[in-house]
């Protein structure tokens, strides 16, 4: 027969092993949550990451930076004369300059208050079926104001556009062949046209707008936003949705303040495409 002392010792031992097992289980769960990286079926694709880029002032230094990035960063319209890199973010700046005030067409094509920059190589192609989410880390800094509204031809300016072009038919506009594009925009406010998708008379055939945010919401404070490219294309181009979502073939940035004749500024840190 076990003595009272023996039974007490055995009970203490059982309690110890029971508590140890529970603690081990808890630690295992915590370890999994903290140490194990997320496993993606398809790896995220980084388009832009400026977090570790050295500060680069506007002017000749920034022009040199863009030259070194040629083939991936290409200016398609305007002159990023006032762009700069600071604190691991690109400052997109639209401001009237010498070219913006010219009456010469060739100078207006290099205007400083409307700039479009491609940030993907010419052979870029991503299947939305594999990477359907678009992640951008950005911030509005200065809105163009004066009633700016991308759906109004007389005031169609914004401080930030993320342009996502899709494979398929091209539209001829001012001598260029332009693909169907979803423009993710930081809007000044509610659009005159209303609705979740914005369209404008001149560009509506090939450019549809979706707001990333609106107004002076925490200006200068970077935030990470994620959009479902597959769902957004179907929403923006319902006439093409029945045939499936085509490949993304180009990603670009844009900023403008030329229509309302003011200034605008925003920040960009990174762009990624995720499963």
Secondary structure, DSSP 8 states (H G I E B T S, - for coil): ---HHHHHHHHHHHHHHHHHHHHHHHHHHHHHHHHS----SS--EEEEE-TT---B-TTHHHHHHHHHTTTTSEEEES--TT-EEETTEEEEEE---TTTT-S-HHHHTT-SSEEEEE-S-TT--B-TTT--EEEEEEEEEE---TT--TTSTTS--EEEEEEEEEEEEEEEETTEEEEEEEEEEEESSS-TT-SSEE--TTTTTTEEEEEEEESSSSTT--EEEEEEHHHHHHHH-HHHHTT----EEEEEEEEE-TTTTS-EEEEEEEEEEE-
